[in-house]
Amino acid sequence: MPRNNGGLLPTDLRIIARDVGSLVLMEAGLMVLTSLVALAFREYHAALAIFLAAGVTAGVGGAANRAFADAPDPKMKHGMVIAAGGWLMVAAFGGLPFFLTAWLTPPAAMEAFVPAAADTSAWEPIRVAGTTTLSSLAYFRDPLHAFFESMSGWTGSGLTMAIHEPSLPRALQWWRSFIQWVGGVGVIVLTVSILSRPGSGSYALYQSEAREEKIHPSVVSTVRTVWKLVVGYTVLAFALLFGAIHYSDSEYARSLELWEVAWQALNHAMTGLTTGGFSVTDNSIATYNSPLVETVLLPIMILGAIAFPVHYVVLKDRKVGELVADLQTRWLFVLLALGVAVLSAQNVLSVPSTSGAFATQSFLPFSVPSLDAAQLDAIRDSTFQWVSALSCTGFQSAPIGRWLAGAKVMVVGAMVLGGAAGSTVGGIKIIRGYTIARGIVWQFSRVFLPKNAVVTARIGDRLLDRESMEREFSEAAIVSLLWLLVLAATSVVLVNLAGPEFGYADALFEVASAQGNVGLSSGITGPTMSPLAEAMFTLNMWVGRLEIIPVLVFARAAISGLNP
């Protein structure tokens, strides 16, 4: 491994340390902004804790960035390691605001975060400093819980250790939403857009996050355009959600003050659009019990599952037809429609076999022939949960843990596949699924052709020769196979750790949610789960966000270095 200018570290490590330091330094800036949110809400313990976290993070990131500022631009092999190591370090430092706030906030102050109007009769008291508290903030005194929450946020997964989110300080509610908003687009993409390092170095980082579609020839211009789209859509989503929550006729929504409506709308707009799924309510979207809120969230989640280049063409050139012309978007709509229909049928038929899974009172002001209240609610829940799963958002409107295994496995399929590559979703991605299916048909059809036949295949608007098709098919198959192998192995581990009340369908569901960066839960995830399972989930989320290959390159580099 070559050394640079007689430095103490090899050149490869200097490149990696410099760029990971840039990511960590960027995170420190986000923490400073969050400390201002804490001050605005007069949460002085949280403000101090987050400011200290920012100082530690800035010290480490700034030191690495300055010490190796003269390192060369990264190549692709460096980009992979920087992506994997960067996400890992960002998640590790991102846990400091949770951890330090939990330790610097006295138990008496924690109690002030529990909403006065909340029904806490079913809440489990948490022992802390010789007393108890009902605030979920106390859970983050465990460093593993803090790291888990941060990893879930940065990767856009949405699984949480905060059982009762309203009992967290507003600053941490904001931090959870903020890191999902930034992480959904990609913390490395954000850094590239600000550092403005043109050339192969920035493209190596961009590609390492599995983002190969560029809106502009310049990667920097591309990611800046992506951020403009995200900010614009977030403002629109906020306005729609504010109206939906404010005008909802549910008892909970009517009890909210106007500023609280705005707070919840902003947080859900940020985590909904970037398909993260963190919530600031006690039971995710089910808290509202509002068909209006759920209906408004459907297009917001779908927007996050469509590739950014498609958004750009539709908005800039006003080519609405691109939504149908684009291969991934077209199949996204097809899968949404088919999935809603099949899952609804499954749940409607399962109503007599389930208990407490669906409402007994119709949400419609009129009756529907042949469908009772529970069956109508099954269709409503199936629609929302399928869109939430396929878009990898993770908002939950129903007690999925009470669904039959068949319905859970169907949702697993949606979480494993995910939405379009080039969007904020997790999962294998539609383009890979399509390429594998198309490749299987292509391989089969070749059997019936003469040896001297010119074999081509079409994927979207691209006509591929035999070599190109084989390469794309093998790449998609390898990534998907590795993804599924990790899913299968960790689900087997989890079913032995989760407890007798959970079956394999529950374990598979939970692992698929973590690795697909979704956030739906069958009830396994929580602060009382096995520490081994919790640590395994952080691995699942990390692997899922980076689509395995960068993680494998990172592991190989850690063991054998970056030389061939």
C-alpha positions as CSV (number, residue, x, y, z in Angstrom):
1,M,0.0,0.0,0.0
2,P,1.8,3.2,-1.1
3,R,2.5,6.0,1.2
4,N,2.1,9.7,0.4
5,N,4.9,12.2,1.0
6,G,6.4,10.1,3.6
7,G,3.2,10.2,5.7
8,L,2.7,7.9,8.7
9,L,-0.4,6.4,7.1
10,P,-0.7,4.7,3.7
11,T,-2.2,6.8,0.9
12,D,-5.4,4.7,0.8
13,L,-6.1,5.2,4.5
14,R,-5.4,8.9,4.2
15,I,-8.0,9.2,1.4
16,I,-10.5,7.2,3.4
17,A,-9.8,9.1,6.7
18,R,-10.0,12.5,5.0
19,D,-13.4,11.8,3.3
20,V,-15.0,10.0,6.3
21,G,-13.8,13.0,8.4
22,S,-15.7,15.3,6.0
23,L,-18.9,13.3,6.5
24,V,-18.5,13.4,10.3
25,L,-17.8,17.1,10.2
26,M,-20.9,17.6,8.1
27,E,-22.9,15.8,10.8
28,A,-21.5,18.1,13.5
29,G,-23.1,21.0,11.6
30,L,-26.5,19.3,11.6
31,M,-26.1,18.7,15.4
32,V,-25.5,22.5,15.9
33,L,-28.7,23.3,14.1
34,T,-30.5,20.7,16.3
35,S,-29.1,22.3,19.5
36,L,-30.8,25.5,18.3
37,V,-34.1,23.7,18.1
38,A,-33.5,22.5,21.7
39,L,-32.9,26.1,22.8
40,A,-36.1,27.2,21.0
41,F,-38.1,24.7,23.0
42,R,-36.2,25.7,26.2
43,E,-34.8,22.1,26.5
44,Y,-31.6,23.3,28.1
45,H,-30.3,19.8,29.1
46,A,-30.8,18.6,25.5
47,A,-29.2,21.7,24.1
48,L,-26.1,21.2,26.2
49,A,-25.9,17.5,25.4
50,I,-26.4,18.0,21.6
51,F,-23.9,20.9,21.6
52,L,-21.4,18.6,23.3
53,A,-22.1,15.9,20.8
54,A,-21.5,18.4,18.0
55,G,-18.2,19.4,19.6
56,V,-16.9,15.8,19.9
57,T,-18.1,15.0,16.4
58,A,-16.5,18.2,14.9
59,G,-13.3,17.5,16.7
60,V,-12.9,14.1,15.3
61,G,-14.1,14.9,11.8
62,G,-12.2,18.1,11.6
63,A,-9.0,16.6,12.8
64,A,-9.2,13.8,10.2
65,N,-10.2,16.2,7.4
66,R,-7.3,18.6,8.1
67,A,-4.6,16.1,8.8
68,F,-5.1,14.4,5.4
69,A,-6.3,17.3,3.4
70,D,-3.6,16.7,0.8
71,A,-4.7,13.1,0.1
72,P,-5.6,12.4,-3.6
73,D,-9.2,12.2,-4.9
74,P,-10.8,8.8,-4.2
75,K,-11.1,6.1,-6.7
76,M,-14.0,3.6,-6.9
77,K,-12.3,1.2,-4.5
78,H,-12.0,4.0,-2.0
79,G,-15.5,5.2,-2.6
80,M,-16.9,1.8,-1.6
81,V,-15.0,1.9,1.7
82,I,-15.8,5.5,2.3
83,A,-19.5,4.8,1.8
84,A,-19.5,1.9,4.2
85,G,-17.2,3.4,6.8
86,G,-18.9,6.8,6.4
87,W,-22.4,5.5,7.1
88,L,-21.0,3.5,10.1
89,M,-19.2,6.4,11.6
90,V,-22.1,8.8,11.0
91,A,-24.4,6.4,12.7
92,A,-22.0,6.0,15.6
93,F,-21.6,9.8,16.2
94,G,-25.3,10.3,15.4
95,G,-26.1,8.3,18.5
96,L,-24.3,10.8,20.8
97,P,-27.3,13.3,20.9
98,F,-29.5,10.5,22.2
99,F,-27.0,9.1,24.6
100,L,-25.8,12.4,26.1
101,T,-29.3,13.9,26.3
102,A,-30.4,10.8,28.3
103,W,-27.5,11.0,30.7
104,L,-27.5,14.8,31.2
105,T,-31.3,15.1,31.7
106,P,-32.4,14.4,35.3
107,P,-35.3,12.0,35.8
108,A,-37.5,14.8,37.0
109,A,-36.9,16.8,33.8
110,M,-37.6,13.7,31.8
111,E,-41.1,13.5,33.3
112,A,-41.8,17.0,31.8
113,F,-41.5,15.5,28.3
114,V,-44.5,13.2,28.9
115,P,-47.6,14.9,27.4
116,A,-50.0,15.9,30.1
117,A,-53.0,14.7,28.1
118,A,-51.5,11.3,27.2
119,D,-53.1,8.1,28.5
120,T,-50.1,6.5,30.3
121,S,-52.0,3.8,32.0
122,A,-50.4,1.1,29.8
123,W,-46.9,2.7,29.7
124,E,-44.1,0.7,31.4
125,P,-42.1,2.7,34.0
126,I,-38.4,2.8,33.3
127,R,-35.9,2.6,36.1
128,V,-33.3,5.4,36.0
129,A,-31.0,6.8,38.8
130,G,-32.8,5.1,41.6
131,T,-36.3,6.2,40.5
132,T,-38.6,5.7,37.5
133,T,-39.8,7.7,34.6
134,L,-42.3,7.2,31.8
135,S,-40.2,9.1,29.3
136,S,-38.7,7.0,26.5
137,L,-35.6,9.2,26.7
138,A,-34.3,7.0,29.5
139,Y,-33.9,4.1,27.1
140,F,-31.1,5.9,25.4
141,R,-28.9,5.7,28.4
142,D,-28.0,2.3,26.9
143,P,-25.4,3.1,24.2
144,L,-26.6,0.2,22.0
145,H,-30.1,1.7,21.9
146,A,-28.7,5.1,21.0
147,F,-26.6,3.6,18.2
148,F,-29.6,1.6,17.0
149,E,-31.8,4.7,16.8
150,S,-29.1,6.6,14.9
151,M,-28.5,3.8,12.5
152,S,-32.2,3.5,11.9
153,G,-32.5,7.2,11.3
154,W,-29.6,7.7,8.9
155,T,-30.4,4.6,6.9
156,G,-34.1,5.6,6.7
157,S,-35.2,2.4,8.4
158,G,-37.6,3.7,11.0
159,L,-37.5,0.9,13.5
160,T,-37.2,2.5,16.9
161,M,-36.2,2.0,20.6
162,A,-38.4,4.9,21.6
163,I,-41.7,3.1,22.4
164,H,-43.5,6.4,23.2
165,E,-42.1,9.0,20.8
166,P,-44.2,12.0,22.3
167,S,-42.3,11.5,25.6
168,L,-39.0,12.5,23.9
169,P,-37.6,16.0,24.0
170,R,-38.7,18.0,20.9
171,A,-35.0,18.3,20.0
172,L,-34.6,14.6,19.7
173,Q,-37.9,14.3,17.8
174,W,-36.4,16.8,15.4
175,W,-33.0,15.0,15.3
176,R,-34.7,11.7,14.4
177,S,-36.7,13.3,11.5
178,F,-33.7,15.5,10.4
179,I,-31.3,12.6,10.0
180,Q,-33.9,10.6,8.1
181,W,-34.5,13.6,5.8
182,V,-30.8,14.0,5.1
183,G,-30.0,10.3,5.2
184,G,-32.8,9.4,2.8
185,V,-31.2,11.4,0.1
186,G,-27.7,10.3,1.1
187,V,-25.3,11.9,3.5
188,I,-22.5,11.3,1.0
189,V,-24.5,12.9,-1.8
190,L,-25.0,15.9,0.5
191,T,-21.3,16.2,1.2
192,V,-20.4,16.0,-2.5
193,S,-22.9,18.7,-3.3
194,I,-21.4,21.1,-0.8
195,L,-17.7,20.2,-1.2
196,S,-18.1,20.6,-4.9
197,R,-15.2,18.3,-5.8
198,P,-15.7,17.7,-9.5
199,G,-14.3,14.8,-11.4
200,S,-14.0,11.0,-10.8
201,G,-13.6,11.4,-7.1
202,S,-17.1,12.8,-6.5
203,Y,-18.6,10.3,-9.0
204,A,-16.9,7.4,-7.1
205,L,-18.7,8.5,-3.9
206,Y,-22.0,9.0,-5.8
207,Q,-21.8,5.5,-7.4
208,S,-20.8,3.9,-4.2
209,E,-24.3,4.6,-2.9
210,A,-25.8,2.7,-5.8
211,R,-26.8,5.9,-7.6
212,E,-25.8,5.6,-11.2
213,E,-28.5,7.7,-12.9
214,K,-27.4,11.3,-13.3
215,I,-29.8,14.2,-14.0
216,H,-26.9,16.4,-15.3
217,P,-23.4,15.4,-16.7
218,S,-21.9,16.8,-13.5
219,V,-22.5,14.8,-10.3
220,V,-22.4,18.0,-8.2
221,S,-25.1,19.6,-10.4
222,T,-27.1,16.4,-10.1
223,V,-27.1,16.2,-6.4
224,R,-27.9,19.9,-6.0
225,T,-30.9,19.4,-8.2
226,V,-31.9,16.4,-6.1
227,W,-31.8,18.6,-3.0
228,K,-33.9,21.3,-4.7
229,L,-36.5,18.7,-5.5
230,V,-36.5,17.3,-2.0
231,V,-36.9,20.7,-0.4
232,G,-39.7,21.7,-2.7
233,Y,-41.6,18.5,-2.2
234,T,-41.1,18.7,1.6
235,V,-42.7,22.1,1.6
236,L,-45.6,20.8,-0.4
237,A,-45.9,17.7,1.8
238,F,-45.9,19.9,4.9
239,A,-48.8,22.0,3.6
240,L,-50.9,19.0,2.6
241,L,-50.3,17.2,5.9
242,F,-51.0,20.4,7.9
243,G,-54.4,20.7,6.2
244,A,-55.1,17.0,6.6
245,I,-54.3,16.8,10.3
246,H,-56.0,20.1,11.1
247,Y,-59.3,19.2,9.3
248,S,-59.3,15.5,10.4
249,D,-62.3,14.7,12.5
250,S,-60.6,12.2,14.8
251,E,-60.6,12.9,18.5
252,Y,-56.8,13.0,18.7
253,A,-56.5,15.5,15.8
254,R,-59.1,17.8,17.2
255,S,-57.2,17.9,20.5
256,L,-54.1,19.3,19.0
257,E,-53.1,23.0,19.1
258,L,-52.3,24.7,15.9
259,W,-48.5,24.8,16.5
260,E,-48.6,21.1,17.4
261,V,-50.3,20.3,14.1
262,A,-47.6,22.2,12.3
263,W,-44.9,20.3,14.3
264,Q,-46.3,16.9,13.5
265,A,-47.0,17.8,9.8
266,L,-43.4,19.0,9.4
267,N,-41.8,15.9,10.9
268,H,-44.0,13.5,9.0
269,A,-43.5,15.4,5.8
270,M,-39.7,15.0,6.2
271,T,-39.8,11.3,7.1
272,G,-42.6,10.5,4.7
273,L,-41.1,12.0,1.5
274,T,-37.7,10.5,2.1
275,T,-39.4,7.2,3.0
276,G,-37.9,7.0,6.5
277,G,-40.9,6.4,8.6
278,F,-40.0,7.9,12.0
279,S,-43.0,9.4,13.7
280,V,-43.6,11.8,16.5
281,T,-46.9,10.3,17.6
282,D,-47.3,7.3,19.9
283,N,-48.6,4.8,17.4
284,S,-47.3,6.1,14.1
285,I,-50.0,7.1,11.7
286,A,-52.6,4.9,13.4
287,T,-52.7,7.6,16.2
288,Y,-54.7,9.9,13.9
289,N,-57.2,7.2,13.0
290,S,-57.9,9.4,10.0
291,P,-58.6,8.3,6.4
292,L,-57.9,11.8,5.3
293,V,-54.3,11.8,6.8
294,E,-53.7,8.4,5.3
295,T,-55.0,9.4,1.9
296,V,-52.7,12.5,1.9
297,L,-49.7,10.4,2.8
298,L,-50.2,7.9,0.0
299,P,-48.9,10.2,-2.8
300,I,-46.2,11.6,-0.5
301,M,-44.8,8.1,0.0
302,I,-45.1,7.2,-3.7
303,L,-43.2,10.4,-4.6
304,G,-40.3,9.2,-2.5
305,A,-40.3,5.9,-4.3
306,I,-39.9,7.4,-7.8
307,A,-36.4,8.0,-9.2
308,F,-35.2,11.6,-9.0
309,P,-34.4,11.8,-12.7
310,V,-38.0,11.1,-13.5
311,H,-39.2,13.9,-11.2
312,Y,-36.8,16.2,-12.9
313,V,-38.0,15.4,-16.4
314,V,-41.7,15.6,-15.4
315,L,-41.3,19.0,-13.6
316,K,-38.8,20.7,-15.9
317,D,-40.1,19.5,-19.3
318,R,-43.7,18.9,-18.2
319,K,-43.6,15.5,-19.6
320,V,-46.2,13.7,-17.4
321,G,-46.0,10.8,-19.8
322,E,-42.5,10.0,-18.4
323,L,-44.3,8.4,-15.4
324,V,-45.5,5.7,-17.8
325,A,-42.6,5.7,-20.2
326,D,-40.0,5.1,-17.5
327,L,-39.6,1.4,-16.8
328,Q,-39.3,1.5,-13.1
329,T,-42.1,4.0,-12.5
330,R,-44.5,2.1,-14.7
331,W,-43.8,-1.1,-12.8
332,L,-44.0,0.7,-9.5
333,F,-47.6,1.7,-10.4
334,V,-48.4,-1.8,-11.6
335,L,-47.0,-3.4,-8.4
336,L,-48.9,-0.9,-6.2
337,A,-52.2,-1.7,-7.9
338,L,-51.7,-5.5,-7.9
339,G,-50.4,-5.5,-4.3
340,V,-53.2,-3.5,-2.9
341,A,-55.8,-5.8,-4.7
342,V,-54.2,-9.1,-3.6
343,L,-53.4,-8.0,0.0
344,S,-56.9,-6.5,0.4
345,A,-58.4,-9.8,-0.7
346,Q,-56.1,-11.7,1.7
347,N,-57.1,-9.5,4.6
348,V,-60.8,-9.4,3.8
349,L,-60.9,-13.2,3.8
350,S,-58.9,-13.4,7.0
351,V,-61.3,-11.1,9.0
352,P,-63.1,-14.1,10.7
353,S,-59.7,-15.6,11.7
354,T,-58.2,-12.5,13.3
355,S,-58.9,-10.7,16.5
356,G,-58.4,-7.0,16.9
357,A,-56.7,-6.6,13.6
358,F,-59.4,-4.5,12.0
359,A,-61.9,-1.9,13.2
360,T,-65.4,-2.9,13.9
361,Q,-66.8,0.5,12.9
362,S,-66.8,1.6,9.3
363,F,-64.8,4.7,8.4
364,L,-67.3,5.4,5.5
365,P,-70.5,7.4,6.0
366,F,-72.3,5.0,3.8
367,S,-72.6,1.2,3.6
368,V,-71.0,-0.9,0.9
369,P,-72.9,-4.0,-0.3
370,S,-71.3,-7.4,0.8
371,L,-68.7,-5.7,3.0
372,D,-69.0,-5.1,6.7
373,A,-67.0,-2.6,8.8
374,A,-64.1,-4.9,9.5
375,Q,-63.7,-5.9,5.8
376,L,-63.8,-2.2,4.7
377,D,-61.1,-1.4,7.3
378,A,-59.1,-4.4,6.0
379,I,-59.1,-2.8,2.6
380,R,-58.1,0.6,4.0
381,D,-55.3,-0.9,6.1
382,S,-54.1,-3.1,3.2
383,T,-53.9,-0.1,0.8
384,F,-51.9,2.1,3.2
385,Q,-49.6,-0.7,4.4
386,W,-48.8,-2.0,1.0
387,V,-47.9,1.5,-0.3
388,S,-45.9,2.0,2.9
389,A,-44.0,-1.3,2.5
390,L,-43.3,-1.0,-1.3
391,S,-42.1,2.5,-0.9
392,C,-40.0,1.4,2.1
393,T,-41.5,4.3,4.2
394,G,-42.6,2.3,7.2
395,F,-45.5,4.4,8.4
396,Q,-47.9,2.1,10.2
397,S,-51.7,2.5,10.4
398,A,-52.6,-1.0,11.5
399,P,-51.5,-3.7,14.1
400,I,-49.7,-5.8,11.5
401,G,-48.6,-8.2,14.2
402,R,-52.2,-9.4,14.4
403,W,-52.4,-10.2,10.7
404,L,-52.3,-13.8,9.5
405,A,-48.9,-15.1,8.4
406,G,-50.0,-15.0,4.7
407,A,-50.5,-11.3,4.8
408,K,-47.2,-10.7,6.6
409,V,-45.3,-12.7,4.0
410,M,-46.9,-10.6,1.2
411,V,-45.8,-7.4,2.9
412,V,-42.3,-9.0,3.3
413,G,-42.2,-9.4,-0.5
414,A,-42.9,-5.6,-0.9
415,M,-40.3,-4.7,1.6
416,V,-37.7,-6.9,0.0
417,L,-38.3,-5.5,-3.5
418,G,-38.7,-1.8,-2.7
419,G,-39.3,1.0,-5.2
420,A,-37.2,2.6,-7.9
421,A,-33.4,2.8,-8.0
422,G,-32.4,6.4,-7.9
423,S,-35.0,7.3,-5.2
424,T,-34.8,7.2,-1.5
425,V,-36.1,3.7,-1.0
426,G,-34.3,0.5,0.3
427,G,-34.8,-3.1,-0.8
428,I,-33.4,-4.8,-3.9
429,K,-35.1,-2.2,-6.2
430,I,-37.5,-2.7,-9.1
431,I,-34.9,-2.5,-11.8
432,R,-33.0,-5.4,-10.3
433,G,-36.1,-7.5,-10.0
434,Y,-37.1,-6.7,-13.6
435,T,-33.6,-7.4,-14.9
436,I,-33.6,-10.8,-13.1
437,A,-37.0,-11.7,-14.4
438,R,-36.2,-10.5,-17.9
439,G,-32.8,-12.4,-17.8
440,I,-34.5,-15.7,-16.8
441,V,-36.9,-15.4,-19.8
442,W,-34.0,-14.4,-22.0
443,Q,-31.8,-17.3,-21.0
444,F,-34.7,-19.7,-21.5
445,S,-35.6,-18.4,-25.0
446,R,-31.9,-18.8,-26.1
447,V,-32.4,-22.6,-25.8
448,F,-34.6,-22.5,-28.9
449,L,-32.4,-20.4,-31.0
450,P,-29.7,-21.6,-33.4
451,K,-26.1,-21.1,-32.2
452,N,-25.3,-18.5,-34.8
453,A,-28.4,-16.3,-34.0
454,V,-27.7,-12.7,-32.9
455,V,-29.2,-12.5,-29.5
456,T,-30.4,-9.2,-28.0
457,A,-32.6,-8.2,-25.1
458,R,-34.5,-5.0,-24.3
459,I,-34.6,-3.5,-20.9
460,G,-36.7,-0.3,-21.0
461,D,-35.5,1.8,-23.9
462,R,-32.1,0.1,-24.0
463,L,-31.3,-2.7,-26.5
464,L,-28.5,-4.9,-25.1
465,D,-26.3,-7.4,-26.9
466,R,-25.5,-10.8,-25.4
467,E,-22.5,-9.7,-23.5
468,S,-24.2,-6.6,-22.0
469,M,-27.3,-8.6,-21.0
470,E,-25.2,-11.3,-19.3
471,R,-23.3,-8.7,-17.4
472,E,-26.4,-6.9,-16.2
473,F,-28.2,-10.1,-15.4
474,S,-25.3,-11.5,-13.4
475,E,-24.8,-8.2,-11.5
476,A,-28.5,-8.0,-10.5
477,A,-28.6,-11.7,-9.6
478,I,-25.4,-11.5,-7.4
479,V,-26.6,-8.5,-5.4
480,S,-30.1,-9.9,-5.0
481,L,-28.8,-13.4,-4.0
482,L,-26.4,-11.9,-1.4
483,W,-29.2,-9.7,-0.1
484,L,-31.5,-12.7,0.3
485,L,-28.8,-14.9,1.9
486,V,-28.3,-12.2,4.6
487,L,-32.0,-12.0,5.0
488,A,-32.5,-15.7,5.4
489,A,-29.6,-16.2,7.8
490,T,-30.5,-13.3,10.1
491,S,-34.2,-14.3,10.1
492,V,-33.2,-17.8,11.3
493,V,-31.1,-16.2,14.1
494,L,-33.9,-13.9,15.1
495,V,-36.6,-16.5,15.3
496,N,-34.4,-18.2,18.0
497,L,-34.0,-14.9,19.9
498,A,-37.5,-13.3,19.6
499,G,-39.4,-15.5,22.1
500,P,-42.1,-18.2,21.8
501,E,-44.9,-15.7,21.0
502,F,-43.3,-14.9,17.6
503,G,-43.2,-17.3,14.7
504,Y,-40.9,-17.4,11.7
505,A,-43.2,-15.1,9.7
506,D,-42.8,-12.5,12.4
507,A,-39.0,-12.9,12.4
508,L,-38.8,-12.8,8.6
509,F,-41.1,-9.7,8.6
510,E,-38.9,-7.8,11.1
511,V,-35.6,-8.6,9.4
512,A,-37.0,-7.7,6.0
513,S,-38.2,-4.4,7.5
514,A,-34.7,-3.7,8.9
515,Q,-32.7,-4.8,5.9
516,G,-35.1,-3.2,3.5
517,N,-34.9,0.1,5.5
518,V,-38.6,0.1,5.9
519,G,-39.6,0.4,9.6
520,L,-42.8,-1.6,9.8
521,S,-42.9,-3.9,12.9
522,S,-44.7,-7.0,13.9
523,G,-43.9,-6.2,17.6
524,I,-40.4,-7.7,18.0
525,T,-38.3,-4.5,17.9
526,G,-38.1,-2.6,21.2
527,P,-35.8,-1.9,24.1
528,T,-36.5,-5.2,25.7
529,M,-35.4,-7.3,22.7
530,S,-32.3,-9.4,22.8
531,P,-29.1,-7.2,22.6
532,L,-27.8,-9.7,20.1
533,A,-30.9,-9.3,17.9
534,E,-30.6,-5.5,18.3
535,A,-27.0,-5.5,17.2
536,M,-27.9,-7.8,14.3
537,F,-30.6,-5.3,13.2
538,T,-28.1,-2.5,13.0
539,L,-26.0,-4.7,10.7
540,N,-29.1,-5.4,8.6
541,M,-29.9,-1.7,8.3
542,W,-26.3,-0.9,7.4
543,V,-26.1,-3.7,4.8
544,G,-29.5,-2.8,3.4
545,R,-28.8,0.9,2.9
546,L,-25.5,0.2,1.1
547,E,-26.8,-2.8,-0.9
548,I,-24.1,-5.2,0.4
549,I,-21.2,-4.7,-2.0
550,P,-19.7,-1.7,-0.3
551,V,-20.0,-3.5,3.0
552,L,-18.1,-6.5,1.6
553,V,-15.5,-4.3,0.1
554,F,-15.2,-2.6,3.5
555,A,-14.7,-5.9,5.2
556,R,-12.2,-7.1,2.7
557,A,-10.3,-3.8,3.0
558,A,-10.2,-4.1,6.7
559,I,-8.8,-7.6,6.5
560,S,-6.5,-7.5,3.4
561,G,-6.2,-3.9,2.4
562,L,-7.2,-2.3,-0.9
563,N,-4.5,-3.7,-3.1
564,P,-5.5,-6.4,-5.6
